[in-house]
Amino acid sequence: MSAVAVAAACQNRWHMAQVAFIGLGVMGAPMARHLSGKGHEVTVYNRTAAKADQWVEANGGWCAATPREAAEDADFVFVCVGNDDDLRSVVLGADGALAGMNAGSVLVDHTTASADVARELSVAAAAVGVGFVDAPVSGGQAGAENGVLTVMCGCDDLLVFGKAKAIIAAYSKACELMGDAGAGQLTKMVNQICIAGLVQALAEGINFAQRAGLDVDKVVETIGKGAAQSWQMDNRAITMSRGEFEFGFAVEWMRKDLGICLDEAKRNGARLPVAALVDQFYEQVIARGGKRWDTSSLMHLLAND
C-alpha cells in the first residue's frame, strides 16, 4: 500500500485525535491552532509557560506543566523547538515526552535539526513502542499561519507515516515521505542550501538594477515571468529593494540551519562553497544588528557598502 493510500485509510480513524503540541513559537503556535481548528483535542506545552496560557486562552485546549504530562494519553505528540539540544530536552528524560507516551502513539518532530538526532530519537521511540517521524517544514511563518506548509518526512515505518500524514494535513499543502528516519532533515538541508544561493543572487540582481538606474519593480515584474522566477523573487524582491526585512524567518535561525548543512557536508563529502560564503554574509548581517531580520536582509550588505 502506498503512503497516500495509508494516509487516506487513516484519515477517518484520526478525525478527532488526542494531540500534544510542544513548542509554541512563530511556527508551532499556528500549527497547533490548525490542529485545534480541525477538531483535534490539543494539549500544549511551552518552556515559557505564559505562551502556553495565552495559546489556550485564544484556542481552547489544555496546558501541561511538563512535556511528559502533555504527552500522556496523546495519540500524536508534535514538537517544534529550536535545535538538537532543545529537542532532546523536551523528548528524552524523566519529564520528556517519550516518558509519557503510550505504545502505538506517534511522535512527530517539526524542528529543523540534524539527521543524527532524528535517528537517535527514532531509536529511542522504537524502544518504547512509539512511532517516530522527523518532519521539518518549509513555508515560513506565513505558511504556518495559512496552513500551507511543505513537510519533508523521514520514517522507518510506512504505517506510522500514514497516520502522521493524516493529521499533518491540518496545516500542510504537501507532506512527502523522503526515506527512513533522518531523510526529512536531510531534505530540509537541501532546501536551505538552495534558498541561501537564491537569496544572495536575488540581492545581487536587485542591487545591480538599482545602481544601473533601472525601475526595480518593473524589472522584477518582467524577469519574474521568465527563467529567473522564484518564490524568493515573487515574495521578497520588492521589499528587499525598499530595505524592509521584517518578514519572518530570522537570520539567526538560518545560520543555525546552514551550520547543520555544513556539518553534514563534512561527513558526506559534499562541497558547499556558496552556502559557506552566504553563511559568512549572514554573520556580517548579525554584526550589523540584524540577527532578527529575515533572510532577505543579505540585501543590506550590498545596499549599504
C-alpha positions in Angstrom: 0.0 0.0 0.0 1.4 3.4 -0.9 1.9 6.2 1.6 -1.0 8.1 0.0 -3.3 5.1 0.4 -2.2 4.6 4.0 -2.9 8.3 4.9 -6.3 8.1 3.3 -7.1 5.0 5.3 -6.1 6.7 8.4 -8.0 10.0 7.8 -11.3 8.8 9.2 -9.8 6.9 12.1 -8.0 10.1 13.3 -10.8 12.5 12.5 -10.6 13.6 16.2 -7.4 12.7 17.9 -5.8 13.4 21.3 -2.8 15.6 20.3 0.0 17.2 22.3 2.0 20.1 20.8 5.3 21.1 22.4 6.8 24.4 21.3 4.6 27.4 20.6 6.9 29.7 18.7 6.1 31.6 15.5 5.7 28.2 13.7 4.4 25.9 16.4 1.6 28.2 17.7 -0.3 28.4 14.4 0.3 24.8 13.6 -1.3 23.8 16.9 -4.1 26.2 16.2 -4.9 24.5 12.9 -5.0 21.1 14.7 -7.5 22.5 17.2 -9.5 24.0 14.3 -9.8 20.6 12.7 -11.4 19.2 15.8 -8.5 17.5 17.5 -8.2 17.8 21.3 -5.0 19.7 21.9 -2.8 19.9 25.0 0.2 22.3 24.7 3.5 22.7 26.5 5.9 25.6 26.1 9.0 26.3 28.2 7.8 29.8 28.6 4.5 28.9 30.4 2.9 32.3 29.7 2.8 31.5 25.9 1.0 28.2 26.6 -1.5 30.0 28.8 -2.1 32.6 26.1 -2.5 29.9 23.4 -5.1 28.1 25.4 -7.0 31.3 26.2 -7.2 32.0 22.4 -7.8 28.5 21.1 -9.1 26.3 23.9 -7.5 23.0 24.9 -5.2 22.5 27.9 -1.8 23.5 29.2 0.7 21.0 30.7 3.4 21.6 33.2 5.9 19.3 31.5 6.3 17.6 28.1 5.6 14.2 29.8 2.3 15.5 31.1 1.4 16.9 27.7 2.1 13.6 26.1 0.1 11.4 28.4 -2.7 9.6 26.6 -1.9 11.5 23.4 -2.3 9.7 20.0 0.2 12.1 18.5 2.8 14.3 20.0 4.2 17.2 17.8 7.4 19.0 18.7 8.7 22.3 17.2 11.6 23.7 19.1 14.9 25.4 18.3 17.8 22.9 17.9 19.1 19.4 18.7 19.7 20.2 22.4 16.2 21.7 22.8 14.7 18.7 21.1 16.5 16.2 23.4 15.5 18.3 26.5 11.7 18.0 25.7 11.7 14.4 24.3 14.1 12.5 26.5 14.5 12.1 30.3 12.1 11.6 33.1 10.0 14.7 32.2 10.4 14.2 28.4 7.5 13.5 26.0 8.6 9.8 25.5 8.2 9.1 29.2 4.5 9.9 28.9 3.7 8.3 25.6 1.8 5.1 25.2 2.9 2.3 22.9 1.3 2.7 19.5 1.3 6.5 19.6 3.4 8.7 17.2 6.0 11.3 17.9 6.3 13.9 15.0 9.3 16.3 15.1 8.9 19.6 13.1 12.2 21.0 14.4 14.8 21.8 11.8 17.6 19.7 13.4 20.4 17.3 12.4 19.8 13.9 10.8 21.8 12.4 13.6 19.3 13.5 16.3 16.4 12.3 14.2 17.9 8.8 14.0 18.7 8.9 17.8 15.1 9.8 18.6 13.7 7.2 16.2 15.7 4.5 18.1 14.6 5.9 21.5 10.9 5.9 20.4 11.1 2.4 19.0 12.4 1.1 22.3 9.1 2.1 24.0 6.9 1.1 21.1 6.3 4.7 19.8 6.4 5.6 16.1 8.7 8.5 15.0 8.7 10.9 12.1 11.2 13.6 11.5 9.2 16.2 9.7 10.9 19.6 9.1 8.8 22.2 7.3 9.2 24.8 4.6 7.0 27.8 4.0 7.9 30.1 6.9 5.6 31.9 9.3 3.1 32.8 6.6 2.9 29.1 5.6 2.2 28.1 9.2 -0.4 30.8 9.7 -2.2 29.9 6.5 -1.9 26.1 6.9 0.1 25.6 3.6 3.4 24.3 4.8 5.5 21.8 2.9 6.6 18.9 5.1 9.6 16.7 4.4 9.4 13.4 6.3 11.7 10.6 7.4 10.3 7.5 8.9 11.2 3.8 9.2 7.5 2.6 9.0 5.1 3.4 6.2 2.1 2.9 8.5 3.4 5.3 11.1 4.0 7.9 8.3 0.5 7.4 7.0 -1.0 8.0 10.5 1.1 11.2 10.8 0.3 12.5 7.3 -3.4 12.3 8.0 -3.0 14.7 11.0 -0.3 16.9 9.4 -2.8 17.7 6.6 -4.4 20.2 9.0 -1.6 22.7 8.3 0.2 21.4 5.1 -0.2 21.6 1.4 2.3 18.8 0.8 3.6 16.1 3.0 6.0 13.6 1.5 8.0 10.6 2.8 11.6 11.1 1.7 13.1 7.9 3.2 14.0 6.4 6.6 14.5 8.4 9.8 16.7 11.4 9.1 15.7 11.7 5.5 13.3 14.5 6.3 16.1 16.5 7.9 18.5 15.8 5.0 15.8 17.1 2.6 15.4 20.3 4.6 19.1 20.8 4.4 18.8 20.7 0.6 16.0 23.3 0.9 18.1 25.7 3.0 21.2 25.3 0.7 19.1 26.2 -2.3 17.4 29.2 -0.5 20.8 30.6 0.6 22.1 30.8 -3.0 18.8 32.1 -4.4 18.5 34.9 -1.8 22.1 36.0 -2.4 21.7 36.0 -6.2 18.4 38.0 -5.9 20.1 40.6 -3.6 22.9 41.0 -6.1 20.5 41.3 -9.0 18.3 43.9 -7.3 21.4 45.9 -6.1 22.7 45.8 -9.7 19.4 47.1 -11.1 19.3 49.9 -8.5 22.9 51.0 -9.3 22.1 50.8 -13.0 19.2 53.3 -12.6 16.5 50.8 -13.6 12.9 50.7 -12.3 13.3 47.7 -9.9 9.6 47.0 -9.7 9.3 46.8 -13.5 12.5 44.7 -13.7 11.1 42.2 -11.2 7.7 42.1 -12.9 9.4 41.4 -16.3 12.0 38.9 -15.4 9.6 37.2 -12.9 7.8 35.9 -16.0 10.9 34.1 -17.2 13.6 31.7 -16.1 14.7 33.8 -13.1 11.4 33.4 -11.4 11.4 32.0 -7.9 9.4 32.1 -4.6 12.0 34.5 -3.3 11.6 36.8 -6.2 7.8 36.7 -6.0 7.7 37.3 -2.3 10.8 39.3 -1.3 12.2 41.2 -4.2 10.2 44.4 -3.8 10.6 44.5 0.0 14.3 43.9 -0.4 14.6 46.8 -2.8 12.9 49.0 -0.1 15.2 47.8 2.7 12.3 46.1 4.6 13.4 42.9 6.4 10.7 42.1 8.9 9.1 39.1 7.2 9.5 36.0 9.3 12.4 33.6 9.1 15.3 35.2 11.0 18.9 35.4 10.1 20.0 33.7 13.4 17.8 30.7 12.5 19.2 30.5 9.0 22.7 30.5 10.4 21.8 27.6 12.7 20.4 25.7 9.7 23.4 26.4 7.4 25.6 25.2 10.2 23.8 21.9 10.2 24.2 21.7 6.4 27.9 22.4 6.6 28.4 19.9 9.3 26.6 17.2 7.3 28.6 18.1 4.2 31.8 17.5 6.1 30.6 14.0 6.8 29.2 13.1 3.3 31.9 14.9 1.2 29.5 17.4 -0.5 31.1 20.7 -1.5 29.0 23.7 -0.4 31.1 26.8 -1.4 28.1 29.1 -2.0 26.3 28.0 1.2 29.5 28.6 3.2 30.0 32.0 1.7 26.4 33.1 2.3 26.7 31.8 5.9 29.6 34.3 6.3 27.5 37.1 4.9 24.8 36.3 7.4 27.4 36.5 10.1 28.1 40.1 8.9 24.3 40.9 8.9 24.2 39.8 12.6 27.2 42.0 13.3 25.2 44.9 12.0 22.4 44.2 14.5 20.3 42.1 12.1 20.0 38.7 13.8 16.2 39.1 13.9 15.9 40.5 10.4 14.6 38.0 7.8 16.9 36.1 5.4 16.4 38.6 2.6 18.5 41.1 4.6 21.5 40.0 2.6 20.5 43.0 0.6 21.6 45.2 3.4 25.2 44.3 2.9 25.1 45.3 -0.7 23.0 48.4 -0.4 25.0 49.9 2.5 28.6 49.3 1.4 
